[in-house]
């Protein structure tokens, strides 16, 4: 039985926390930043957790149980 490969896109985008939750970055922070407020851009800078409904799908992509 061959080893199951991790999705390369998922391994670049997500990190596991110590408690087993999945951390992600916010979208909409790469370009067209002039029309966005400083407050909005600052809020998008900080990482957040993946929603509970998406966790199982991402764990499957990262080949986690």
N, C-alpha and C positions, 0 to 999 in steps of 0.2 A: 504494500500500500504506500503510495507516494506521499510526501509531506504536502500539507495544504499551504499554499502561498498567501501571504498577506497582501491586500490591495495596496499598491504603492501610493495611490492618491490619498488613501485614508491614513496611512502611516505618516505622511507629510503634514496632514491637517489636524490630527488629534493627538492628545497626550493623556495618559492616565494619571489621576491624582492618587495620593496615598490611600485614600478610602475607597478607591475603585471607581470613582466617577470619571466621566470623560470631559476634558477641557477643550474648548474651541475658541477660535478668534472670531471677531465680528466681521461681517461683510460690509461693503460700501466704504472702504477706507483706502482704496488704491488710486483712484483718479477722480477728476471733477471735484476737487476739494474746495475750490474758491467759493462756490455758492453755499457750502455747508458751514454752519456756525462753529465757532471755536468750542463751544460747550458740547455740541453733537460729535465733533471729531475726537474730543478728549474722551467722551463716553465710549466711542467705538474702539479706542486704543486698548482698553482693558479686556482681558479674556473673560469668558463666561463658561457655564456648564451646558452640556448638551441636554435637551429636553428628554424627560423620561420615556416618552413614546418613541424616540429615535435611538435610544441607547442600544436596544437589542440588535438593530440593523447594523450599527457601527461596530459593535462588539463582534458580530459575525464577519465583517470586513477585516477587522484586526485579528481575526482567528483567536478570539477569547471565549471562554466558556460562560 
